[in-house]
Amino acid sequence: MGSITLKQVTKSFGDVNVIKPLDLEIKDGEFIVFVGPSGCGKSTLLRMIAGLEDTSSGNIEIDGNDATKTPPAKRGLAMVFQSYALYPHMSVRNNIAFPLKRAKVAPAEIEAKIASAAKILNLGDYLDRKPGQLSGGQRQRVAIGRAIVRQPSAFLFDEPLSNLDASLRVNMRLEISELHKSLATTMIYVTHDQVEAMTMADRIAVFNGGVIEQVGTPMELYRNPVNRFVAGFIGSPKMNFIDVKPVDGDPTRSIGVRPEHLKVTQEQGLWTGKVGVIEHLGSETFLHVHVDGVGTLTIKDDGECPLQYGDQVNLTASQNKIMHFDKEGVTLASLSWGDNAVVAQ
Amino acid sequence: MANKNSNKSKIIYTLLAWTISGMIFFPILWTLITSFKTEAEAISASPSLFMFDWTLVNYSDVLNRSPYFDHFWNSVVISVGSSLLGLLIAIPAAWSMAFVQNKRTKNLLMWMLSTKMLPPVGVLIPIYLLFRDFSLLDTKLGLVIVMTLINLPIMVWMLYTYFKEIPHEILEASRMDGAGIVEEIFHVLLPIALPGIASTLLLNVILAWNEAFWTLILTAANAAPLTAFIASYSSPEGLFYAKLSAASAMAIVPILILGWFSQKQLVRGLSFGAVK
């Protein structure tokens, strides 16, 4: 079991409210990702769930029991830290055995659990080494090993991959997803990397300034972001935003188009601009087009893009891919694209 | 050119370092040499550094006249005892200051340090009276208590500096792993901070060993450590430089040996936290 419910949870440091009253229900076995920019409160909330940070008000329930005042050791949760937080003076074996020894598990059972964790995480050859003798990826595996042997009701990951290099990060991402599939245990994963959030999550909670802007599956957030913040945060490259002239009866103040929905066209499009920097990634190309009165728009084109720096291009997008936002940045639901007057050309 | 310059400055710095070290060490060397002279040579108006009749008579006189090993044992008990007792208090204090900080922690640390700025003589009368009333005068226990209190601020500060360098997350991980505060301190914090604890212990043994104000005032015969033993050669019958030197040499040699073998540890301890 590993359901976690947050009820009107808040956190203040002095006069600063880092978490504003917040409700969230995390289902048993779910992989939920907390994503948001630095300082948005996502790590603080994770630490509150872990019990490492006091809750200023509200309740945290784990499996239906109020755990708001329960010390971290008694919450039955395991945490993997960004810095791995391994015990430097202990061998890998003792690092993994540490939580089991604290729980007074029988030595034979401890050995069996270490062996099984080592097998799952490919740590068999390193059990007698100290953390200092391991690479970053291996250390992260030990940290995960230390977490899984306890068979916690939920795993908490605090930006576990940010200290790894890019290729290792992709591998570990897959390994953690694989682990989730095989263990089917609740996982709460904090990251500022929206790619990690999109690729790993069952559901994503997007944080901003101590509030959750939106919770949903990755594709829900991609297709139907509730506001400009979520629309801009989810998706890579970032969505293009264009401010528009207010028109009577139309609350639209800005529109947004994802780079992959903008097309270069021979016919007259919605915007005309000059090609700036072109980034070739092999499989795809990012074009940065300067449009007078609008700014720079990013276009995701295919890998064989023939355009050159300085070329004049017309850009278009299908109407149903253009999102409209009101003056507060809230997404306007199912607004049909009126006339071209809304585009500030 | 740059290489030549850096070689030149290296030579200058090396010479400077040796000169300063020589100046610091010279009194100790002089004491050691004087301890092998006769009293007549020791007070000679034109003393010689090496050209004299070397003798061990001062050492045998000193050993015959006073119970050196009793004093030595008192020094060991007082310095080691006070350092261990100090650690027992300083470790939890430094733990809370490093890991459970509040806005008054810094002030508390500064206040602790400020007590070291008070001249000891300022509290001489109250401490003497307290010792008299609690029958602690001339007892090892009394000296252990005073040494512990005197050196506690330094111990807390040293350990605090060490503990601050230990990533907070490691202790949090142990809490997540089911460790209570005692387990967290014994299984995680102390083993990681062992080098720091060892150098704190060493430095405090040395400080307590060399302390001469309180040991001279609060002891007479029973608990008198080596500092009192040296002092006993300085007054009643006039000055006997050679015997005084022999006594001094016998008092400082054990701690010099300890310092020599632990110098790496000590330097690391004292400069810890200064550079990453």
Interface residues (C-beta under 8 A of the other chain):
Chain A: A50 G51 L52 P71 P72 A73 L77 A78 M79 F81 Q82 S83 A85 L86 Y87 P88 H89 F98 P99 R102 A103 R146 R150
Chain B: P167 E169 I170 E172 A173 S174 R175 M176 D177 G178 A179 G180 E183 H187 V188 P191 I192 L194
